[in-house]
């Protein structure tokens, strides 16, 4: 039987981020602040979101995101703390 895991504020860093709704709440490039959309891709150094039918590539070292969890709850993530490949990040923060 498969175990189902819920994404929470406590375990968000260990989960897949693609598909989650986000908003840039802080950036070293002030023109990026306020950008909202859905994460469509992630690499070690960037997060790509679809915003208003455009794709925006955000450098992780420069942005802080508000992420909306599937439950509707929102949490803040400083992306410089998740500068790992997604598959490595889940191992680092997931404890596996």
ZITA-V557309 format. One record per pair of residues at least 12 apart in sequence whose C-alpha atoms are under 7 Angstrom apart, sorted by the first residue. I is the first residue (numbers start at 0). J is the second residue. Records with the same first field share a line. If there is no record, write none. Layout:
# ZITA-V557309
I=J, J
This chain:
# ZITA-V557309
6=68
7=68
8=74
12=92
13=88, 89, 92, 93
14=89
16=38
17=38, 39, 40
18=37, 38, 39
19=37, 38, 66, 67, 68
20=36, 37, 38, 66, 67
21=35, 36, 37, 64, 65, 66, 67
22=34, 35, 36, 64, 65, 66
23=35, 62, 63, 64, 65
24=63, 64, 65
25=62, 63
26=61, 62, 63
27=61, 62
35=50
36=48, 49, 50
37=49, 50
41=85
42=84, 85
43=82, 83, 84, 85
44=58, 59, 82
45=57, 58, 59
46=58, 59
59=78, 79, 82
60=78, 79
62=77, 78
63=75, 76, 77, 78
64=76, 77
